[in-house]
Amino acid sequence: MLPKNFFPSAHFISTMIFLLSNHFPVSILCEAFQNVEYDFPALCDELSKIEYPFWVDGHQPAGYCGHPAFKLDCWGSKATIEIKNQTYAVISIDYKAQNLTIALVLYHGFFGDIVCPERNATMNSSPFEYTSNTQNATLLYDCPPGFEHLATRDFLCFKYGAPVRDHAYVVVNTSLATELLSRCGGCTVVIPVLATAAQGLMNHSLDFHNVLDEGFEVKWTLEEGECRGCAESRGGCGYNWCLGQPSCYCPHKPYSTTCPPVKPLPRIEPTPTALYSPKSSMGPL
């Protein structure tokens, strides 16, 4: 018998949690999500809708809704996504084409100038890859005075807390960037940009900050057919984190790919009464 004024210690509580958790396997914990109603698409202000494979942290249950690699965070009116330890602002999502337009999130100085990008922001692995409208641009730092080329544009940014001017250049021609690299003493950084924005940069209709704001396009490479089949069967596309695979959430429980067809209710024929039965006869009054 426990003392009348017994209060469990922190060690006792942690031990009990450990013992209980080890008596409930993952398969049982996963079944807790089986009958949860599929959540409606979330909103994040400037984005009209956010649905599978994306999910919004704090707004949609990650355990049965979105793919682990497609977590979004809402910061005020902006949605952000982290890819390969780099944070990007989400500009738009095209679910039909499976395209995502994103832009580098860069810190700004007191005068609105950006902090110089100092590491590559390239990606070439699943589940995201560049579209044909995206190309790389090379940033050159610590170039000598008088460094000029018709195919380069200078820009202002802050590096290590000090303003850098006339020694920072952007080049959208990869071969030319390799050629000019030997003339600059600083590091080079490769970032993706829209091909249309790169053209605007070279014809002086856009400056470097505008190019960064327009972002670039990537395509996600998840299998689209499975989700389409699920939606056509009136299910909601989701992801089973316990099994590590897509799932189709149906009104009663999830299935692997599609919801089963709804069986029509059996037709119930009315039972004839004695009054209207052909065998019944009425005697004279």
Beta strands, then each sheet from edge to edge (+ up, - down):
strand 1: 42-44
strand 2: 47-50
strand 3: 55-56
strand 4: 71-75
strand 5: 78-83
strand 6: 86-94
strand 7: 99-104
strand 8: 114-115
strand 9: 128-130
strand 10: 134-141
strand 11: 152-154
strand 12: 157-159
strand 13: 162-164
strand 14: 168-171
strand 15: 188-194
strand 16: 216-220
strand 17: 236-240
strand 18: 245-249
strand 19: 254-255
sheet 1: 1+ 2-
sheet 2: 3+ 4+ 5- 6+ 7- 16+ 9-
sheet 3: 8+ 12+ 13-
sheet 4: 11+ 14- 10+ 15-
sheet 5: 17+ 18- 19+
end
